[in-house]
Amino acid sequence: MTEKETWLITGCSSGLGKSLATVALEQGKNVVVTARRPETLAEFAQLFPETALITALDVTDDASVAAAVEQSLKRFGRIDALVNNAGYCLRGAVEECAESEIRRQFDTNFFGTVRTIQKVLPCMRAARRGTIINFSSIAALSTSEGSAFYGASKCAVEGLSDGLRKEVGPLGVKVMVVEPGPFKTDFFHRSIDVNANNISDYAATAGKRKVKLQNPEDSGIQGWGDLRKAAEVVIRAADMPDGPFHLLLGSTAVKIGEEFVKSRDKEVRQWASLSIQTDA
């Protein structure tokens, strides 16, 4: 009988993390369900008492990450998949944001991902198997005004993932980057940190996006995705031996991805004659 897979997922209190944990548990996997406030995860323990391990995990705290990994291995003996989903978005113009805010953005979205990877990789290397799934965003392909530091943190995650997959691929460990389009979650309220410094020259650009929305539909975004379907697609792609490295989620994300590739290709071709003038 094949042993059950064990997944460790960060940021499971809502949204894509919660949906992923739910679908993985329904499919019979062991899941380490984590959040900064584990009391928000009580329903998982009630519904899946044998296969769900509820534990606190703050990706900005090295000791918290280490403790969660230790508990995972103690309970299930293995970690087959790590999902780095926890994160938030700092809203504000580049000139407006303080260095402390910027560092906090990167400490969560980028260094938090680094922390979990470094703690989980030893057991994956020893087993010569595993999957690391890093959540990025379509903001890494097209960053809106007012979200420059969020987009930059996700670009950093993508660069990290690209180098990582070349290091751990020969060791049997797969890396996948997920680039979600819009989904109706509480991200637009709970996961938005609005910078308080308002410079009038940015009122019509970054200033318009410095809001928290209780209702995601008030954002004016079109083409919403289904959270459960997204979770099923991520799990299906993770199980594919030759699955994608970049996984776009939703038709909106695919459209943005196509536009990004076309725009970059056009720019490269347009300026190639200038670019090659640096050759010795």
VENFEN-V729985 format. One record per backbone hydrogen bond with DSSP energy under -1.0 kcal/mol. CO is the residue of the C=O (numbers start at 1). NH is the residue of the N-H. If there is no record, write none. Layout:
[[CO,NH] [CO,NH]]
This chain:
[[5,30] [6,80] [6,81] [7,32] [8,83] [9,34] [14,18] [15,19] [16,20] [17,21] [18,22] [19,23] [20,24] [21,25] [22,26] [23,27] [24,29] [25,28] [30,7] [31,53] [32,9] [33,55] [34,12] [35,57] [37,40] [38,41] [41,44] [42,46] [43,47] [44,48] [48,52] [51,31] [53,33] [55,35] [58,61] [61,65] [62,66] [63,67] [64,68] [65,69] [66,70] [67,71] [68,72] [69,73] [70,74] [71,75] [72,76] [73,77] [80,131] [81,8] [82,133] [83,10] [83,85] [84,135] [89,193] [91,195] [93,97] [98,102] [99,103] [100,104] [101,105] [102,106] [103,107] [104,108] [105,109] [106,110] [106,111] [110,114] [111,115] [112,116] [113,117] [114,118] [115,119] [116,120] [117,121] [120,124] [121,125] [122,126] [123,127] [124,128] [124,129] [130,174] [131,82] [132,176] [133,84] [134,178] [137,140] [138,141] [138,142] [144,147] [146,92] [147,151] [148,152] [149,153] [150,154] [151,155] [152,156] [153,157] [154,158] [155,159] [156,160] [157,161] [158,162] [159,163] [160,164] [161,165] [163,167] [164,168] [165,169] [168,171] [168,173] [169,172] [174,132] [176,134] [177,247] [178,136] [179,249] [180,138] [182,225] [183,185] [186,189] [186,190] [188,213] [191,89] [193,91] [199,202] [200,203] [202,205] [202,207] [206,209] [207,210] [209,211] [215,218] [216,219] [217,220] [226,230] [227,231] [228,232] [229,233] [230,234] [231,235] [232,236] [233,237] [234,238] [235,239] [240,243] [245,177] [247,179] [249,181] [250,254] [251,255] [252,256] [253,257] [254,258] [255,259] [256,260] [257,261] [258,262] [259,263] [260,264] [261,265] [262,266] [263,267] [264,268] [265,269] [266,270] [267,271] [271,275] [272,276] [274,277] [275,278] [276,279]]
